[in-house]
């Protein structure tokens, strides 16, 4: 299966510790974090994604607001710089433990934080990124070398690596 994520959620998952808008939101995010940890691919989408799903039944879900789309644009730009390739709808990414750690380091250093300006969770994420709170629930499992394919992988920057393809 594939996890559908909007661009700014590539940043949010770095500091997700089980806090959110509602119990349903947290339960859904926990499932997504586990799926990513098992190595499921990510498909970049435009607009609401799998993380947004529990919020879409609200009268005015913030996932549909212009501010969320603006965060997507900024996150896509910053993540794209780290990947040295465009991040846009239709791009597929794979996440591994080493690149997740490197992504957190870049986030903590402020390299990819512009998209977070004005976000109601920015303070919590800053505390987590600074090491002041418990570890994120999104953890990638190190791949089993016996299960790796012999085909070469595309190596990008220390953000998301391995297979980066377009639909």
C-alpha positions as CSV (number, residue, x, y, z in Angstrom):
1,X,0.0,0.0,0.0
2,X,1.0,3.6,-0.3
3,X,0.6,6.5,2.2
4,X,-0.8,9.6,0.6
5,X,0.8,12.8,2.1
6,X,0.7,16.4,1.3
7,X,4.0,18.2,1.3
8,X,3.9,19.8,4.7
9,X,3.1,16.6,6.4
10,X,6.6,15.4,5.4
11,X,7.7,17.9,8.1
12,X,4.9,17.2,10.6
13,X,5.7,13.5,10.8
14,X,9.2,14.3,12.0
15,X,7.9,15.5,15.4
16,X,4.6,13.6,15.7
17,X,4.3,12.4,19.3
18,X,0.7,11.4,19.5
19,X,-0.9,14.8,20.0
20,X,-3.5,16.1,17.6
21,X,-6.9,17.7,16.9
22,X,-9.0,14.8,18.2
23,X,-8.8,11.2,19.4
24,X,-9.8,10.0,15.9
25,X,-7.0,12.2,14.4
26,X,-4.4,10.7,16.7
27,X,-5.6,7.1,16.1
28,X,-5.4,7.6,12.4
29,X,-2.0,9.3,12.6
30,X,-0.7,6.4,14.7
31,X,-1.7,3.9,12.0
32,X,0.0,6.0,9.4
33,X,3.2,6.3,11.5
34,X,3.3,2.5,11.8
35,X,2.7,2.1,8.1
36,X,5.6,4.4,7.3
37,X,7.8,2.6,9.8
38,X,7.1,-0.6,8.0
39,X,8.5,0.9,4.8
40,X,5.3,1.8,2.9
41,X,5.9,4.3,0.1
42,X,4.7,7.9,0.2
43,X,2.8,9.4,-2.6
44,X,2.8,13.2,-2.6
45,X,-0.7,14.6,-3.2
46,X,-2.1,18.1,-3.6
47,X,-4.5,19.0,-0.8
48,X,-6.0,16.8,1.9
49,X,-4.2,13.5,2.4
50,X,-4.4,10.4,4.6
51,X,-3.5,12.3,7.8
52,X,-6.3,14.9,7.1
53,X,-9.0,12.2,6.6
54,X,-10.5,12.4,10.2
55,X,-10.8,16.2,9.9
56,X,-12.7,16.3,6.6
57,X,-16.1,15.8,8.2
58,X,-15.8,19.1,10.1
59,X,-17.9,22.1,8.9
60,X,-14.7,24.0,7.9
61,X,-11.7,21.7,7.9
62,X,-8.5,23.6,8.1
63,X,-7.0,21.1,5.6
64,X,-8.9,22.9,2.9
65,X,-7.7,26.4,3.9
66,X,-5.3,28.5,1.9
67,X,-2.8,28.5,4.8
68,X,-2.4,24.7,4.5
69,X,-1.8,25.0,0.8
70,X,0.8,27.7,1.5
71,X,2.6,25.4,3.9
72,X,2.6,22.7,1.2
73,X,4.3,25.0,-1.2
74,X,7.0,26.1,1.3
75,X,7.6,22.5,2.4
76,X,7.8,21.2,-1.1
77,X,10.4,23.8,-1.9
78,X,12.5,23.1,1.1
79,X,12.3,19.3,0.9
80,X,12.9,19.6,-2.9
81,X,16.1,21.5,-2.2
82,X,17.3,18.7,0.1
83,X,16.4,16.1,-2.4
84,X,17.8,18.1,-5.4
85,X,14.5,17.4,-7.3
86,X,11.0,18.7,-7.3
87,X,8.5,17.6,-4.7
88,X,5.0,17.8,-6.2
89,X,1.8,15.8,-6.6
90,X,2.6,12.4,-8.1
91,X,6.1,12.0,-6.7
92,X,6.7,8.7,-4.8
93,X,9.2,8.6,-2.0
94,X,10.5,5.8,0.3
95,X,11.6,6.6,3.8
96,X,14.3,4.7,5.8
97,X,15.9,5.1,9.2
98,X,19.0,6.9,8.2
99,X,17.2,9.5,6.1
100,X,14.6,10.0,8.7
101,X,17.4,10.8,11.2
102,X,19.0,13.2,8.7
103,X,15.6,14.8,8.1
104,X,15.1,15.4,11.8
105,X,18.6,17.0,12.0
106,X,17.7,19.4,9.1
107,X,14.4,20.2,10.7
108,X,16.0,20.8,14.1
109,X,18.6,23.1,12.5
110,X,15.8,25.2,10.9
111,X,16.7,24.3,7.4
112,X,13.1,23.1,6.6
113,X,11.1,25.2,9.0
114,X,9.7,28.1,7.0
115,X,6.5,26.1,6.2
116,X,5.9,25.9,10.0
117,X,5.5,29.7,10.5
118,X,2.0,30.5,11.7
119,X,1.2,26.8,12.4
120,X,-0.6,26.2,15.7
121,X,1.7,23.2,16.4
122,X,5.0,25.1,15.7
123,X,5.8,25.6,19.4
124,X,5.3,21.9,20.3
125,X,7.3,20.8,17.2
126,X,10.1,23.3,18.2
127,X,10.3,21.8,21.7
128,X,10.4,18.2,20.3
129,X,13.0,19.2,17.7
130,X,15.2,20.7,20.4
131,X,15.1,17.5,22.3
132,X,12.8,18.7,25.0
133,X,10.1,16.1,24.6
134,X,9.8,12.4,24.0
135,X,10.7,10.8,20.7
136,X,8.5,10.9,17.6
137,X,6.1,8.1,17.0
138,X,7.2,8.0,13.3
139,X,10.2,5.7,13.3
140,X,11.5,3.8,10.2
141,X,12.6,0.3,10.7
142,X,16.0,-0.5,9.4
143,X,15.7,-2.7,6.3
144,X,16.6,-6.4,6.4
145,X,19.6,-6.7,4.1
146,X,18.5,-10.2,3.2
147,X,15.3,-8.8,1.7
148,X,16.9,-6.0,-0.3
149,X,16.7,-6.2,-4.1
150,X,19.9,-6.4,-6.0
151,X,18.9,-3.5,-8.3
152,X,20.7,-0.2,-7.6
153,X,18.8,2.5,-5.8
154,X,18.8,6.2,-6.6
155,X,20.6,8.0,-3.9
156,X,19.5,11.6,-3.3
157,X,20.3,13.9,-0.4
158,X,20.0,12.9,3.2
159,X,16.2,13.4,3.3
160,X,14.3,10.7,1.5
161,X,16.2,8.3,-0.6
162,X,15.9,5.0,-2.5
163,X,13.2,4.9,-5.1
164,X,12.0,8.3,-6.1
165,X,9.7,8.0,-9.1
166,X,6.8,9.8,-10.8
167,X,3.5,8.3,-11.6
